[in-house]
Amino acid sequence: MLPNREGQRVPDVTFPVRQNNQWVNITSEELFKGKTVVLFALPGAFTPTCSTSHLPGYNELAPVFRENGVDTIVCLSVNDTFVMNEWAKDQECDNVVLIPDGNGEFSAGMGMLVDKADLGFGKRSWRYSMLVKDGVIEKMFIEPEEPGDPFKVSDAETMLHYINPEAKKPPLVSLFSKVGCPYCLRAKKTLEEKGLQYEEIILGRDATSRSLRAMSGNTTTPQVFINGQLIGGSEELAAYLGA
């Protein structure tokens, strides 16, 4: 049975990482001392669930975690620093610190190092999340020990609900735009002034005009969606937000 280490200190480990083409050592003390940290661990960079749900979920809700007293969000995986750095670029996850537990020392110290040789992975971390205050683990959410790669309790929403059940999640905003469109710039400015994060989908690069027409009934840009609801162009957005 995988151990629950609530009430214990995190393992004392030094992580060699590559930053600005130089080797830098980051210690557990640097990561956790005097801070409130949410750490989530996963089996591997670039793997499906990790890339589509686990990491994006924490990156998206990072501002809400900060509003509720979390200083740092850490993603840990038994991968080397080069892989983790490339994954960070691919995911555009500026709100999360990715830490390579290349030798599996932290995962082993947590009792979470498992054998995934059947997948050709070797030793990897089991999927879990934890809330750590000044180096002491307050709460752990450990995925159930069952076949496959369960992802039921270590997600960002479960952790946020534990920290503050009343925390309000930010709206999901998607903006279809076109290069050189002044109305798109106006819509983006409105969203930024309201402090709203948004996903920009650029026609000709990320989507086609046909896709936009299928979703909104329009081919003009911008077209803004909030929580799946079509708001419209820059003027409709300003009216909706009271800008």
Protein Blocks (a to p, Z undefined) as FASTA:
>chain_A
ZZdfehiacddddddddeehiacdddfklmmgopacdddddfbghiaklmmmmmmmmmmm
mmmmmmnopabdcddddddfklmmmmmmmnopakbccdddfkommmmmnopaccfklnon
opaddddddddeehiafbdcdddddehjddfklpmklmmmmmommbccdddddddddehi
aklmmmmmmmmmnopacddddehklpcfklmmmmnopabdcdddeehiafbdfklmmmmn
oZZ
